[in-house]
Amino acid sequence: MIPRMALVSRRGVMGVAAVGAVSGCSGSGSGRSAGAAKPAPGTAERARAALDSLTLLGQYDAALAAHPQLAGRLTPLRAQVALHVTAFGGRAPAAAGSAAGTPGTPAGQGKPSTAPPGSTPPPGSSTASPSATSPSATSPAATSPASTSPSTASPAAPTPAAALAALAAAERTLADRRAAALLTVPGELARLMASVAAAGAAHVVLLSPGAHTA
């Protein structure tokens, strides 16, 4: 006599196989969809804000290079813009002359060596150690898009007054753009952009003719 278990119909076996195949396909499909994760909300807007602040920072650097007499007025504002770059996730380049420790001194050129000609300079002196050269001049990070301002190649205004007016216009345009974008970005980024936009509006006042600076 044939056991009862052997009398299972072929249709039942095929049905079980079909259910298993469907389950396998659905499981692999869910795995593929989970692997393609979308970027967090506000990622693109944050990157754009960092780039905008980096561009503005380049304009400050160009104005300071062309008109050093404006350093007392522009340096504090430039420092705040650099903080804005960092707050948005970017990396701001150091101000010119800050790497050497003495304003106006090129990086890697400290005190001249006092050793007589032909003698070996003492270890750690600026002429004996290759590391005396500023890392920003040779580090790959110095040439990365995140740390290089795209606007440093543009010439500065020909006069100090024109340079101040150009910076004020750039600050005003950027502050207005960020204020208009507050309703389109997530809450945390919106608060940051509102704070930075307010700082930009204050910069416009400080860059205006007749503004009193400390």
C-alpha positions as CSV (number, residue, x, y, z in Angstrom):
1,M,0.0,0.0,0.0
2,I,1.2,3.5,-0.9
3,P,1.6,5.7,2.2
4,R,-0.9,8.6,2.4
5,M,2.0,11.2,2.4
6,A,2.9,10.0,-1.1
7,L,-0.5,10.9,-2.4
8,V,0.1,14.6,-2.2
9,S,-1.1,16.1,-5.5
10,R,1.3,17.6,-7.9
11,R,-0.7,20.8,-7.8
12,G,0.0,21.2,-4.1
13,V,3.7,20.8,-4.6
14,M,3.8,23.4,-7.3
15,G,1.8,25.8,-5.2
16,V,4.3,25.5,-2.3
17,A,7.2,26.1,-4.7
18,A,5.5,29.2,-6.2
19,V,5.0,30.7,-2.7
20,G,8.7,30.2,-1.9
21,A,9.8,31.8,-5.1
22,V,7.6,34.9,-4.6
23,S,8.9,35.2,-1.0
24,G,12.5,35.1,-2.2
25,C,11.9,37.7,-4.9
26,S,10.2,40.1,-2.5
27,G,12.9,39.7,0.1
28,S,15.7,40.5,-2.5
29,G,13.8,43.5,-3.8
30,S,13.4,45.0,-0.3
31,G,17.1,44.6,0.2
32,R,17.9,46.5,-3.0
33,S,15.6,49.3,-2.1
34,A,17.0,49.6,1.4
35,G,20.6,49.9,0.0
36,A,19.7,52.9,-2.2
37,A,19.4,55.4,0.7
38,K,18.5,58.9,-0.2
39,P,20.6,61.8,1.2
40,A,19.3,63.6,4.3
41,P,16.9,66.5,3.7
42,G,18.8,69.8,3.3
43,T,22.1,68.2,2.3
44,A,22.2,70.0,-1.1
45,E,21.1,73.3,0.4
46,R,23.8,73.0,3.1
47,A,26.5,72.3,0.6
48,R,25.3,75.3,-1.5
49,A,25.4,77.6,1.6
50,A,28.9,76.5,2.3
51,L,30.0,77.2,-1.2
52,D,28.3,80.7,-1.1
53,S,30.1,81.6,2.1
54,L,33.4,80.3,0.6
55,T,32.9,82.5,-2.4
56,L,32.2,85.5,-0.2
57,L,35.4,84.7,1.8
58,G,37.4,84.8,-1.4
59,Q,36.0,88.3,-2.1
60,Y,37.2,89.4,1.3
61,D,40.6,87.9,0.7
62,A,40.9,89.7,-2.7
63,A,39.9,93.0,-1.1
64,L,42.4,92.6,1.7
65,A,45.2,91.7,-0.7
66,A,44.5,94.7,-2.9
67,H,43.9,97.2,-0.1
68,P,45.9,96.3,3.0
69,Q,44.8,99.5,4.7
70,L,41.3,98.0,5.1
71,A,42.7,95.2,7.3
72,G,41.4,96.7,10.6
73,R,37.9,96.9,9.2
74,L,37.7,93.7,7.1
75,T,39.6,91.2,9.2
76,P,36.9,90.7,11.9
77,L,34.2,90.4,9.2
78,R,36.3,87.9,7.2
79,A,36.8,85.8,10.4
80,Q,33.0,85.6,10.9
81,V,32.5,84.5,7.2
82,A,35.1,81.8,7.7
83,L,33.1,80.6,10.7
84,H,30.0,80.5,8.5
85,V,31.8,78.2,6.0
86,T,32.7,75.8,8.9
87,A,29.1,75.9,10.3
88,F,27.7,74.8,6.9
89,G,30.2,71.9,6.8
90,G,32.9,73.5,4.6
91,R,36.5,74.1,5.2
92,A,37.8,77.7,5.2
93,P,41.3,78.5,4.1
94,A,43.5,80.4,6.6
95,A,43.9,84.1,6.4
96,A,46.9,85.3,4.5
97,G,50.0,85.6,6.8
98,S,48.4,83.7,9.7
99,A,50.4,80.5,9.1
100,A,53.8,82.1,9.8
101,G,52.7,83.5,13.1
102,T,53.6,87.1,12.1
103,P,51.3,89.2,10.1
104,G,52.7,89.9,6.6
105,T,55.4,87.2,6.8
106,P,55.1,84.6,4.1
107,A,54.6,81.0,5.4
108,G,57.8,79.2,5.9
109,Q,60.0,82.3,6.2
110,G,60.7,83.0,9.8
111,K,63.8,84.5,11.3
112,P,66.8,84.3,9.0
113,S,69.5,81.8,10.0
114,T,72.5,83.3,12.0
115,A,74.8,80.3,11.3
116,P,78.0,81.1,9.5
117,P,78.3,80.1,5.9
118,G,79.2,76.4,5.4
119,S,78.0,75.4,8.9
120,T,75.1,73.1,9.6
121,P,72.1,74.9,10.9
122,P,70.8,73.6,14.2
123,P,67.9,71.1,14.1
124,G,64.5,72.8,14.1
125,S,65.7,76.0,12.4
126,S,63.7,77.4,9.5
127,T,66.5,76.7,7.0
128,A,67.3,73.2,8.1
129,S,63.9,71.6,8.3
130,P,61.8,71.1,5.2
131,S,58.8,71.1,7.5
132,A,59.2,74.8,8.0
133,T,57.3,75.3,4.8
134,S,53.6,75.9,5.5
135,P,51.5,72.7,5.2
136,S,48.9,74.7,3.4
137,A,51.3,75.1,0.5
138,T,51.9,71.3,-0.1
139,S,49.0,69.5,1.5
140,P,46.5,68.0,-0.9
141,A,43.7,69.5,1.2
142,A,44.9,73.0,0.2
143,T,43.8,72.3,-3.4
144,S,40.6,70.6,-2.7
145,P,37.3,72.3,-3.7
146,A,36.2,72.4,-0.1
147,S,39.2,74.5,1.0
148,T,39.8,76.7,-2.0
149,S,37.7,79.8,-2.6
150,P,36.5,79.9,-6.2
151,S,36.4,83.7,-6.3
152,T,40.1,84.5,-5.4
153,A,40.9,84.8,-9.1
154,S,38.5,87.7,-9.7
155,P,40.2,91.1,-9.3
156,A,39.3,93.3,-6.4
157,A,37.8,96.8,-6.8
158,P,40.3,99.5,-7.8
159,T,39.7,101.7,-4.7
160,P,39.1,101.0,-1.0
161,A,35.7,102.6,-1.2
162,A,34.7,100.5,-4.2
163,A,36.0,97.4,-2.5
164,L,33.8,98.1,0.6
165,A,30.8,98.8,-1.7
166,A,31.3,95.5,-3.6
167,L,31.6,93.5,-0.3
168,A,28.4,95.2,1.0
169,A,26.5,94.3,-2.1
170,A,27.7,90.7,-2.0
171,E,26.7,90.4,1.7
172,R,23.3,91.9,1.0
173,T,22.6,89.6,-1.9
174,L,23.6,86.5,0.0
175,A,21.6,87.5,3.1
176,D,18.5,88.1,1.1
177,R,18.9,84.8,-0.7
178,R,19.2,82.9,2.5
179,A,16.3,84.7,4.1
180,A,14.1,83.7,1.1
181,A,15.2,80.0,1.5
182,L,14.2,79.6,5.1
183,L,10.8,78.1,4.4
184,T,12.3,75.5,2.0
185,V,14.9,73.8,4.3
186,P,14.7,71.7,7.4
187,G,14.3,73.3,10.8
188,E,17.9,73.0,12.1
189,L,19.3,74.3,8.8
190,A,16.7,77.1,8.7
191,R,17.8,78.3,12.1
192,L,21.4,78.3,11.1
193,M,20.7,80.1,7.8
194,A,18.6,82.7,9.6
195,S,21.5,83.4,12.0
196,V,24.0,83.7,9.2
197,A,21.7,85.9,7.2
198,A,21.3,88.2,10.2
199,A,25.1,88.4,10.5
200,G,25.4,89.2,6.8
201,A,22.9,92.1,7.2
202,A,25.0,93.4,10.1
203,H,28.1,93.2,7.9
204,V,26.3,95.4,5.3
205,V,25.9,98.1,7.9
206,L,29.5,97.8,9.0
207,L,30.7,98.0,5.4
208,S,28.6,101.1,4.7
209,P,30.3,104.6,4.4
210,G,30.5,106.3,7.8
211,A,30.1,103.1,9.8
212,H,31.9,103.1,13.2
213,T,34.2,100.2,13.8
214,A,36.1,99.3,17.0
